[in-house]
Amino acid sequence: MTQRRADLTAKLNAIFPAPRAIVWEIGCGHGHFLERYAAEFPLRLCLGVDLASERITRALRKSERGKLLNCHFIRADALDFLHALPKGVTLQEIWVLFPDPWPKKRHHKNRILQPDFLAALAAYAPAEARLYFRTDSIDYFQAVQALLPGLDTWEIPKGEEPWPLEHETVFQARAESYQSLILVRTSHPAKSAEITAPAVPPPADSRLPA
């Protein structure tokens, strides 16, 4: 175990001293959405991760000002976070809002929602857990849709399902249009979550304002 992951494990053990289900936002930016979510659902424990230290610092300040005891933010890579989760902590909801679309074809491999990553998520998500994805890139949206026939651990809900919370993010305000997708965790057993991250992790999304 690397020192980075050991430090992350220690932080998560302090936040999650006992098994429980959590709401996780990947690429939380300055925390605007997750803080509103935590305020709307005070009994749910929420945690956001981002690669940029300054974003996490700002998110933590806002969370402290709002006295949101159920809202936490940590600087971490998404895969490192998954592998550092304490035993018994599960992902009841996963939010991926306007992730970097990596529009150039040669960079598509850097997109966060890939088959291996979805498999890793499934290993920590119980049946009926939800994954909420929203993007202003129609190409990215269609690429994720195209993955679904090859997945046995995630599927589109059988009936119409509402988006749990509408709170306009920075990117949503800028977008001329956007697409939303809800995936539900099936009961199919997940494969091993020990997958390898890219040798050079993708940088944090530089589109966010300072």
Order of alpha helices (4+ residues) and beta strands (2+ residues): alpha-beta-alpha-beta-alpha-beta-alpha-beta-alpha-beta-alpha-beta-alpha-beta
